[in-house]
Amino acid sequence: MYTKTEGIVLKELRFRDTSKILTIFTRENGKIHVMARGAYRPKSKLIANTQPFSYNSYYLFKGRNFYYINQADIIDSFYSIRENIHRMMYGSYMLELVDLSILEEEESEKLFLLLIKGLKILSKIDNNYYKFISSYELKFISFLGYRPSIEGCVACGRKGFKNFKFSINQGGIICPSCSSNEPYCENMDISMYKAMKALLYTPLDKLSSLKIPKDTTFKLHEIMVKYILNKIERDQFNSLNILKSMNNNGGE
């Protein structure tokens, strides 16, 4: 059975001497595993189409255990992401988010289009990575069905309180009275709250209009990582461990 679909390569695994097993996030079929036979051969036509970040139009044949590439036409290589170490690591985190959050062959066009848009924007930026990735995380987790509740206390519904925290378990801001009974909360202040609201509702390509201190976006990013890990039931993101090491050595 043949199928045509667009897809983004999330990761690659060498198979025997010359082939690859790819994890591809497709528009119509969700996350699938694809065999790229001969992709490691020096003259293979599939070299560019099987790199992580590569966005292609694929003609696939579905076998018993894998899909197989019959033809691949590149749409965007996102080569500029691989030219910059910070872009590449934040981009790797975006790919890992999809890989760990989506079940195999679970279609999600919203997340597919978000990833495409996110990679296009990431390929052009050189700073403010925390602002970008915090906004991306907020949109990503919202499309997964866990949009943070920020209009009132997630536990009792109360509004208008000035001191609050963010409940990782319940997924939203929580008032002082309720937070005393909630074991997994992160501290927030009014500037972080305003930034979260702005980053949640501002399109990724309009983020330049937002003036948010780097320290604020960094703290939001840390909260969102804990929140996402909680909801997808994972312990860590390998790409973020590398990023943390880089940032401790002077990167953003």
N, C-alpha and C positions, 0 to 999 in steps of 0.2 A: 504494500500500500504506500503510495507516494503522497507527500504533502508539501505545500509551499508555505513558508512562514518567515517572518522577520525575527531575528534573535541577537542577543548580546552574550558573548562568551564570558561566563563568570569565573571559570577556572579550567585548568588543563592537567591531565595526568598522563605521563608517558605509558604507552602500552607496547610491550616488546621492543623491537629495535627502531621501528620507523613510524609507528602509529600513535595516536592520542585518543584518550577518552575525555571528551569535553562535557562540562556542565553548561548548558545554554538556557538562558531565560528567554522564552519566545512569547510573541504577542498572543498567539492563539492557543498554544498548548502548555503554557506555563513553563516550569523548570523541567528540562529533559536531559537525558544522558545520550551523547552522540559519539559514535565512533568515526574518527577521521583517519582513514587508512592512508598510510604513506605520508602523513603530514610532516614528518621529520626528514624526509628526503630533501637534499639540497635544491632540487629542481621542482619540488612539489608546487602545484598551483594553489594549494590550500594553506601555505605558510601564513599569509596575511589574514586569512579568514578564520584562523584558529587561535589567534592571540587573545589573551584576556583584554577586555574593553572593546574588542572588535564587534562592530554592529553590521550585520549582514542580512541579505536575503538568501534564504536557504531552500534548496530542493532536497527533501529528505525521503529516505526509504525506511519504513519501520520494520525492523526485524524482531526476533523473539526477545532479545535482551536489550538491544540498543536501537536507536535511530542511526542511519548511515547517511553520510553526505554524498549526494549525487552531483550537486552543483552548488556553488556559493558565489554570490556577487556582493562585493563590499559596498556598504552604504556610508559608513564613517569609521575610520580606524581609531579615532580619538588619539592620534599619535602624539599630540601636544601634551596629553596627560602623562605619557611615559617620559617626556622630555624634562619634566620637573619633579624632583623627588617628593615634594609636599603634595602636589597634585596627584601623583601616583599613589601615595599612601592613603590620602583621603578617598581617592577613587576606589582603591582596593577595599576600604572599609564599606563603601556603598555597595560593592559587589558582594561582599561577605554578608551584609545585612540581608540582601535578597536570598542568598544561598541558605542562610540559617533560618529564615523566617517563612519560606514558601515550601509547601509540600510538593512532591513530584507530581507533575501534570495538573497542577491546580492553576487554572487560568486567572490572571489578574491584570487586565489591560490598564487599569489606573496606575498600578505600581510599575508596569512596563513603561508607560509614557512618562511617569515621574523620573524613572531612572535615566531615560534618554535625555530629558530636559536637564536633569541634574548634571549629567556628564558633559553636556554641551556647555553649560555655564562654568563648570569646574575647569574645563579645558582653556578658559580665557582669563581666569582670575589669578592674581599673584599674591594676594594678601586677604585679610579678613576671612580666613578659612573657618574660624570658629563661628562667625555669624552665618556663613553659608551652611555649614554642616549642622548647626543647631536648627536652622529653619528646615533643612532637608529631613532631619530626624523627626521633627514635629509633624511634618506632612506624611512621612513614611508610616509612622505608627498610627496616625489618624486613618490612613487608607487601609491599614490592617484591621481597623475596627476598634482601636483603643485611643481615640482622640482625647487628650487631657481635658478634664472638666475645670474650667477657669472662671465661670460666671458666679459661682457661689461655693460654699463648703460642700465638698463631694460626699460628706457623711450626713449632714443635717440640712443642707440647703440654705443655711443662713448666709446673708450678704452684708456687705458694708463693714466688715472687720478689717483692721489695719495690720494686725500681726497674724501671720499664717505660715504654714509649711506646705510642702508638697508630699502627698501620700503616694509612695511607690506602689503599694498594694492596691489602693482604691483608684489611683489614676487621676489625681486632681488636687487642687488647693484645699487645705483643710484648716478649720478655725482652731484657735487655742484650746477651746473646751474639748473638741473631738480629738485633737492630736495627742492629748494626754493618754488616750486609750488606744492609740494607733502606733504599733511598734516600729514600723518602717517608714519614717518620714525624713525629708531633707529640708534644711533651712532655706528659706527664701526671704527676700525683702521686696519692697514695692518696685524698685528698679528692675529686678529680675522678673517680677510679675508682668510689668508693662512690656518688657522685652519679649517675654514668652508670647504674650497676646499679639504683639506686632509681628513677630517671626512666624507665628502660626497662620496668620491671615494675609500676609504679604506674599505675592508670587515670587518665585525664586529669581526671576529676571528683573525684579523691582527692588531688590534688597539694597542696592546702592543708595536709595533714598533714606534708608534708616541709619541714624547715627547712634550706635550702641557701643559702650565701652567694651574693649576686648575682655577685660576681667569678668564682666557680666555674661558675655556669650560663652566664655570658658566654663563658668559655673553651671550655666544652663545645659551645656553639652554634657557635663558630668552627670547631671540629674537625668537627662534623657537616656544616656547609656544605661544607667541603672534601671530605668523604667522599661526600656525596650528589652533588656536581658530578662527582667522579671516576667514580662508578658510572653516572650517566646521560649521561656524556660531554658535558658542557656546560662553558662557560667562566665563566659568571656568572649571577646572578639580578638582573634590573633593579630589582626591588622592594627588594632588600637594599642596592643602591647608594644609593637614596633614604633608606632607614632609617639607613644609616651617616652620611649627611650630617645627618640630624635628630639623631641621637645625639651627634654631635660638637658640636652646638649646644645641648646640655643635656637632650635626652630620654634615655629608657632604651634 
